């Protein structure tokens, strides 16, 4: 009897000791993001990019981010010659306030120089008319590459994001002409992503957005890749939930190999088009594999600029989008947890 009691107490004490040992371990440090910034005060003059300097910024940033001694090696650590590489651009606001041709051109030209076949490089956004008006079709033609519209490529009925929120379907949405029960609850992924592109390089401007805070990497890829998005545009809360949940789809997030924040210029008001009287030159390009960190930095830029030139009653953008993205482990939203390294 005594032996059994003693054995029980010994086992209990051993278990308590093990718990104490575990609880005394230091807590796991939070994940950190790595961002490389390439900066040159001469990168723009009167908001016009200097193509030569921008090319230098791209080369510096790529080598620093990948740790490779040459640009060619940097590219080969990101993509292979067999990959179909899609450069996602923000075409809607135009080539002044959206993704800038000088930046995308420097990236594309260096990738071509690294041996990527022109037929395996695609410039894309959601709508063809935006690409045409912003000059991207002419841009692609000059380099022998192609442009593509995710909407015109059609929607994959097998790959989608679903939520209970019923959408107001419009022409072009996969279920627009369908009236079956449940129609409008799914946002379908473009066949451009599910059937054509194997890698994505996303170039987004530092540009304000009334609901998302910034028209950046998370919002741009999520809303550029699926249909039936109008249902999320009536509140920042709905948008802030939907964007990360769409982005985390493997057809999107798992194809992204490089994010570039085009921070040559920060436009802090007027997200629909050029408003250079609401802009300031930053003369930076930022490189990371973490889209959340880059968007968080861009949002801080926008809020700082809005505060410096504040309108009466204007408040800083506050959105849960980036915190939600961090919760889904898409990246780091806390500025204090971002490791910034300046490219030499």
ABEGO torsion letter per residue (X at the ends): XAAAAAAAAAAAAAAAAAAAAAAABBBBBBBBBBBBBBBBAAABBGGBBBAAAAAAAAAAAAAAAAGBABAAAAAAAABBAABBBBBBBBAAAEAAABBBAAAAAAAAAAAAAAGBBAAABBBBBABAAAAAAAGAAAAAAAAGBBBBBAAAAEBBAABBBBBABBBBBBBGBAAAABABBGBGABBBBBAAAAAABABBBBBBBBBBBAAAGBBBAAAAAAAAABBGAAAAAABAAAAAAAAAAAAABAAAAAABABBBBBAABBBABGAABBBAAABBBAGBBBBBABAAAAAAAAAAAAAAAAAABBBBGBBBBBBAAAAAAAAAGAEBABAAABBBBBBX
